[in-house]
Amino acid sequence: MLRIHDDMLDVIRSMRGALGAIDKRDADLARQLRRAASSVVLNIAEGSGSFGRVRTVRYRTALGSARETLACLQTAEAFGYVQPVSNKMIEGMNRIIGTLVRVAA
């Protein structure tokens, strides 16, 4: 299993408060954020147990979902639903995205 699997779980844990705040203002955006973040973790796990083309496809899906997760958080921030996304969370997401770019190539 890639280390970023646990890193993404940490990101999810750290965004619980923001997710609750987003849900109060925009339930659709909160649902999309939950789906995207879940997809990252689940596709990393599935890709880690796969081989060849299937592994690459799962990691590419996780990559798209990681970018979507970050975009959801940034959108919520832009709408004023949450405080600015912390540098720690952005750095964590960028590390996850960077790893997925490398393994999905």
N, CA and C atoms as a LAMMPS dump frame, in Angstrom:
ITEM: TIMESTEP
0
ITEM: NUMBER OF ATOMS
315
ITEM: BOX BOUNDS ff ff ff
-5.0000000000000000e+02 5.0000000000000000e+02
-5.0000000000000000e+02 5.0000000000000000e+02
-5.0000000000000000e+02 5.0000000000000000e+02
ITEM: ATOMS id mol type element x y z
1 1 1 N 0.847 -1.181 0
2 1 2 C 0 0 0
3 1 3 C 0.89 1.241 0
4 2 1 N 0.548 2.2 -0.83
5 2 2 C 1.301 3.451 -0.866
6 2 3 C 1.102 4.219 0.442
7 3 1 N 2.151 4.897 0.885
8 3 2 C 2.073 5.689 2.11
9 3 3 C 1.017 6.79 2.01
10 4 1 N 0.773 7.26 0.794
11 4 2 C -0.203 8.342 0.635
12 4 3 C -1.619 7.892 0.984
13 5 1 N -1.844 6.587 1.051
14 5 2 C -3.152 6.098 1.496
15 5 3 C -3.426 6.624 2.906
16 6 1 N -2.482 6.428 3.81
17 6 2 C -2.635 6.918 5.182
18 6 3 C -2.587 8.444 5.235
19 7 1 N -1.792 9.052 4.37
20 7 2 C -1.738 10.515 4.312
21 7 3 C -3.105 11.087 3.943
22 8 1 N -3.794 10.445 3.008
23 8 2 C -5.112 10.923 2.596
24 8 3 C -6.126 10.73 3.72
25 9 1 N -6.026 9.641 4.444
26 9 2 C -6.909 9.459 5.604
27 9 3 C -6.676 10.569 6.632
28 10 1 N -5.423 10.981 6.801
29 10 2 C -5.114 12.088 7.71
30 10 3 C -5.735 13.392 7.211
31 11 1 N -5.669 13.618 5.907
32 11 2 C -6.293 14.819 5.333
33 11 3 C -7.797 14.799 5.599
34 12 1 N -8.421 13.654 5.39
35 12 2 C -9.864 13.547 5.633
36 12 3 C -10.183 13.855 7.095
37 13 1 N -9.404 13.295 7.996
38 13 2 C -9.622 13.583 9.425
39 13 3 C -9.493 15.077 9.721
40 14 1 N -8.518 15.711 9.092
41 14 2 C -8.275 17.13 9.369
42 14 3 C -9.326 18.045 8.746
43 15 1 N -10.095 17.554 7.787
44 15 2 C -11.097 18.423 7.155
45 15 3 C -12.508 18.2 7.707
46 16 1 N -12.639 17.429 8.773
47 16 2 C -13.971 17.177 9.359
48 16 3 C -14.704 18.468 9.702
49 17 1 N -14.02 19.375 10.37
50 17 2 C -14.661 20.636 10.749
51 17 3 C -15.082 21.445 9.543
52 18 1 N -14.2 21.544 8.567
53 18 2 C -14.515 22.287 7.346
54 18 3 C -15.683 21.632 6.614
55 19 1 N -15.691 20.32 6.582
56 19 2 C -16.766 19.608 5.901
57 19 3 C -18.116 19.903 6.552
58 20 1 N -18.14 19.927 7.875
59 20 2 C -19.375 20.263 8.58
60 20 3 C -19.843 21.673 8.261
61 21 1 N -18.901 22.617 8.203
62 21 2 C -19.241 24.003 7.879
63 21 3 C -19.748 24.123 6.446
64 22 1 N -19.118 23.4 5.532
65 22 2 C -19.551 23.425 4.132
66 22 3 C -20.948 22.837 4.012
67 23 1 N -21.186 21.741 4.711
68 23 2 C -22.477 21.048 4.646
69 23 3 C -23.621 21.963 5.075
70 24 1 N -23.373 22.823 6.05
71 24 2 C -24.413 23.749 6.517
72 24 3 C -24.772 24.793 5.469
73 25 1 N -23.815 25.153 4.619
74 25 2 C -24.021 26.215 3.63
75 25 3 C -24.312 25.694 2.236
76 26 1 N -23.752 24.508 1.897
77 26 2 C -23.868 23.976 0.537
78 26 3 C -23.749 22.453 0.596
79 27 1 N -24.884 21.801 0.811
80 27 2 C -24.894 20.338 0.975
81 27 3 C -24.368 19.625 -0.266
82 28 1 N -24.642 20.173 -1.445
83 28 2 C -24.153 19.536 -2.68
84 28 3 C -22.632 19.548 -2.75
85 29 1 N -22.03 20.673 -2.408
86 29 2 C -20.569 20.759 -2.418
87 29 3 C -19.977 19.821 -1.368
88 30 1 N -20.611 19.737 -0.218
89 30 2 C -20.127 18.826 0.833
90 30 3 C -20.198 17.375 0.367
91 31 1 N -21.283 17.001 -0.3
92 31 2 C -21.403 15.628 -0.834
93 31 3 C -20.324 15.355 -1.872
94 32 1 N -20.089 16.323 -2.733
95 32 2 C -19.069 16.153 -3.766
96 32 3 C -17.688 16.018 -3.132
97 33 1 N -17.416 16.804 -2.103
98 33 2 C -16.139 16.717 -1.396
99 33 3 C -15.979 15.351 -0.739
100 34 1 N -17.038 14.86 -0.102
101 34 2 C -16.974 13.53 0.522
102 34 3 C -16.695 12.449 -0.52
103 35 1 N -17.409 12.508 -1.64
104 35 2 C -17.219 11.498 -2.696
105 35 3 C -15.805 11.553 -3.256
106 36 1 N -15.304 12.756 -3.513
107 36 2 C -13.969 12.9 -4.09
108 36 3 C -12.901 12.395 -3.126
109 37 1 N -12.988 12.803 -1.865
110 37 2 C -11.985 12.386 -0.88
111 37 3 C -12.033 10.876 -0.665
112 38 1 N -13.237 10.331 -0.589
113 38 2 C -13.374 8.871 -0.447
114 38 3 C -12.786 8.154 -1.647
115 39 1 N -13.011 8.692 -2.824
116 39 2 C -12.511 8.077 -4.048
117 39 3 C -10.996 7.991 -4.059
118 40 1 N -10.337 9.002 -3.524
119 40 2 C -8.874 8.974 -3.476
120 40 3 C -8.41 7.761 -2.674
121 41 1 N -8.922 7.643 -1.46
122 41 2 C -8.51 6.55 -0.575
123 41 3 C -8.849 5.195 -1.184
124 42 1 N -10.062 5.055 -1.674
125 42 2 C -10.511 3.764 -2.186
126 42 3 C -9.761 3.351 -3.447
127 43 1 N -9.489 4.298 -4.332
128 43 2 C -8.768 3.955 -5.557
129 43 3 C -7.292 3.69 -5.308
130 44 1 N -6.701 4.356 -4.326
131 44 2 C -5.317 4.021 -3.955
132 44 3 C -5.278 2.589 -3.439
133 45 1 N -6.226 2.25 -2.569
134 45 2 C -6.269 0.886 -2.022
135 45 3 C -6.485 -0.142 -3.122
136 46 1 N -7.416 0.133 -4.013
137 46 2 C -7.684 -0.82 -5.096
138 46 3 C -6.489 -0.931 -6.036
139 47 1 N -5.869 0.197 -6.357
140 47 2 C -4.703 0.17 -7.227
141 47 3 C -3.535 -0.576 -6.611
142 48 1 N -3.395 -0.472 -5.312
143 48 2 C -2.304 -1.164 -4.627
144 48 3 C -2.445 -2.673 -4.7
145 49 1 N -3.663 -3.143 -4.9
146 49 2 C -3.888 -4.584 -5.01
147 49 3 C -4.047 -5.052 -6.437
148 50 1 N -3.771 -4.168 -7.394
149 50 2 C -3.936 -4.497 -8.806
150 50 3 C -2.584 -4.518 -9.509
151 51 1 N -2.62 -4.936 -10.76
152 51 2 C -1.398 -5.014 -11.555
153 51 3 C -1.633 -4.414 -12.932
154 52 1 N -0.541 -3.993 -13.563
155 52 2 C -0.58 -3.539 -14.948
156 52 3 C -1.496 -2.354 -15.182
157 53 1 N -2.26 -2.452 -16.257
158 53 2 C -3.135 -1.358 -16.693
159 53 3 C -4.19 -1.006 -15.639
160 54 1 N -4.734 -2.01 -14.975
161 54 2 C -5.758 -1.748 -13.965
162 54 3 C -5.187 -0.874 -12.844
163 55 1 N -3.963 -1.166 -12.419
164 55 2 C -3.321 -0.366 -11.374
165 55 3 C -3.18 1.084 -11.831
166 56 1 N -2.711 1.27 -13.05
167 56 2 C -2.527 2.622 -13.579
168 56 3 C -3.854 3.372 -13.641
169 57 1 N -4.906 2.701 -14.089
170 57 2 C -6.226 3.33 -14.182
171 57 3 C -6.719 3.75 -12.796
172 58 1 N -6.557 2.906 -11.804
173 58 2 C -7.002 3.239 -10.445
174 58 3 C -6.228 4.439 -9.901
175 59 1 N -4.926 4.467 -10.132
176 59 2 C -4.134 5.596 -9.651
177 59 3 C -4.49 6.884 -10.398
178 60 1 N -4.819 6.781 -11.669
179 60 2 C -5.248 7.974 -12.412
180 60 3 C -6.581 8.484 -11.892
181 61 1 N -7.479 7.566 -11.565
182 61 2 C -8.761 7.965 -10.984
183 61 3 C -8.534 8.643 -9.63
184 62 1 N -7.651 8.065 -8.816
185 62 2 C -7.323 8.665 -7.523
186 62 3 C -6.732 10.06 -7.713
187 63 1 N -5.905 10.232 -8.728
188 63 2 C -5.303 11.53 -9.022
189 63 3 C -6.38 12.566 -9.342
190 64 1 N -7.307 12.21 -10.219
191 64 2 C -8.389 13.139 -10.548
192 64 3 C -9.217 13.493 -9.324
193 65 1 N -9.486 12.511 -8.496
194 65 2 C -10.273 12.75 -7.284
195 65 3 C -9.502 13.586 -6.271
196 66 1 N -8.196 13.417 -6.202
197 66 2 C -7.382 14.242 -5.304
198 66 3 C -7.425 15.703 -5.745
199 67 1 N -7.32 15.915 -7.025
200 67 2 C -7.409 17.291 -7.538
201 67 3 C -8.8 17.87 -7.281
202 68 1 N -9.823 17.034 -7.429
203 68 2 C -11.19 17.478 -7.168
204 68 3 C -11.378 17.805 -5.684
205 69 1 N -10.812 17.004 -4.8
206 69 2 C -10.898 17.261 -3.36
207 69 3 C -10.328 18.634 -3.037
208 70 1 N -9.151 18.91 -3.544
209 70 2 C -8.521 20.204 -3.298
210 70 3 C -9.358 21.336 -3.892
211 71 1 N -9.893 21.123 -5.085
212 71 2 C -10.727 22.144 -5.728
213 71 3 C -12.003 22.408 -4.925
214 72 1 N -12.593 21.374 -4.366
215 72 2 C -13.79 21.556 -3.518
216 72 3 C -13.468 22.419 -2.308
217 73 1 N -12.359 22.13 -1.663
218 73 2 C -11.959 22.923 -0.498
219 73 3 C -11.684 24.371 -0.882
220 74 1 N -11.015 24.579 -2.006
221 74 2 C -10.712 25.936 -2.454
222 74 3 C -11.979 26.68 -2.868
223 75 1 N -12.928 25.962 -3.447
224 75 2 C -14.204 26.566 -3.83
225 75 3 C -14.979 26.999 -2.588
226 76 1 N -15.021 26.128 -1.583
227 76 2 C -15.699 26.468 -0.332
228 76 3 C -15.06 27.695 0.307
229 77 1 N -13.746 27.768 0.241
230 77 2 C -13.037 28.935 0.769
231 77 3 C -13.422 30.185 -0.018
232 78 1 N -13.453 30.079 -1.342
233 78 2 C -13.784 31.224 -2.188
234 78 3 C -15.202 31.74 -1.926
235 79 1 N -16.125 30.822 -1.637
236 79 2 C -17.497 31.216 -1.319
237 79 3 C -17.638 31.757 0.106
238 80 1 N -16.6 31.611 0.905
239 80 2 C -16.652 32.089 2.278
240 80 3 C -17.295 31.12 3.246
241 81 1 N -17.412 29.87 2.856
242 81 2 C -18.002 28.855 3.729
243 81 3 C -17.045 28.428 4.832
244 82 1 N -15.753 28.503 4.54
245 82 2 C -14.726 28.059 5.49
246 82 3 C -13.577 29.056 5.489
247 83 1 N -12.767 28.974 6.531
248 83 2 C -11.545 29.763 6.608
249 83 3 C -10.579 29.264 5.533
250 84 1 N -9.559 30.039 5.209
251 84 2 C -8.588 29.584 4.212
252 84 3 C -8.046 28.197 4.551
253 85 1 N -7.887 27.396 3.52
254 85 2 C -7.357 26.048 3.672
255 85 3 C -5.932 26.167 4.205
256 86 1 N -5.625 25.384 5.224
257 86 2 C -4.312 25.489 5.86
258 86 3 C -3.193 25.072 4.902
259 87 1 N -2.039 25.671 5.121
260 87 2 C -0.863 25.303 4.323
261 87 3 C -0.534 23.824 4.505
262 88 1 N -0.729 23.318 5.717
263 88 2 C -0.45 21.908 5.987
264 88 3 C -1.324 21.005 5.136
265 89 1 N -2.615 21.352 5.008
266 89 2 C -3.515 20.54 4.197
267 89 3 C -3.146 20.645 2.711
268 90 1 N -2.832 21.844 2.265
269 90 2 C -2.437 22.028 0.863
270 90 3 C -1.157 21.253 0.576
271 91 1 N -0.193 21.319 1.476
272 91 2 C 1.058 20.571 1.299
273 91 3 C 0.786 19.071 1.266
274 92 1 N -0.089 18.602 2.142
275 92 2 C -0.447 17.184 2.148
276 92 3 C -1.096 16.761 0.85
277 93 1 N -2.04 17.566 0.373
278 93 2 C -2.704 17.237 -0.893
279 93 3 C -1.718 17.299 -2.05
280 94 1 N -0.825 18.271 -2.046
281 94 2 C 0.17 18.361 -3.116
282 94 3 C 1.122 17.168 -3.108
283 95 1 N 1.46 16.663 -1.922
284 95 2 C 2.304 15.465 -1.822
285 95 3 C 1.553 14.247 -2.379
286 96 1 N 0.291 14.135 -2.048
287 96 2 C -0.535 13.032 -2.558
288 96 3 C -0.652 13.129 -4.074
289 97 1 N -0.961 14.313 -4.556
290 97 2 C -1.105 14.521 -6.002
291 97 3 C 0.224 14.224 -6.712
292 98 1 N 1.325 14.733 -6.169
293 98 2 C 2.635 14.506 -6.783
294 98 3 C 2.981 13.021 -6.867
295 99 1 N 2.693 12.291 -5.808
296 99 2 C 2.963 10.852 -5.821
297 99 3 C 2.096 10.167 -6.869
298 100 1 N 0.824 10.528 -6.911
299 100 2 C -0.075 9.896 -7.888
300 100 3 C 0.325 10.232 -9.326
301 101 1 N 0.827 11.428 -9.564
302 101 2 C 1.301 11.78 -10.908
303 101 3 C 2.423 10.816 -11.307
304 102 1 N 3.312 10.537 -10.373
305 102 2 C 4.441 9.651 -10.673
306 102 3 C 3.988 8.204 -10.886
307 103 1 N 3.118 7.69 -10.038
308 103 2 C 2.75 6.273 -10.155
309 103 3 C 1.697 6.023 -11.225
310 104 1 N 1.003 7.07 -11.666
311 104 2 C -0.04 6.894 -12.68
312 104 3 C 0.501 7.11 -14.094
313 105 1 N 1.782 7.369 -14.209
314 105 2 C 2.372 7.635 -15.54
315 105 3 C 2.573 6.351 -16.314
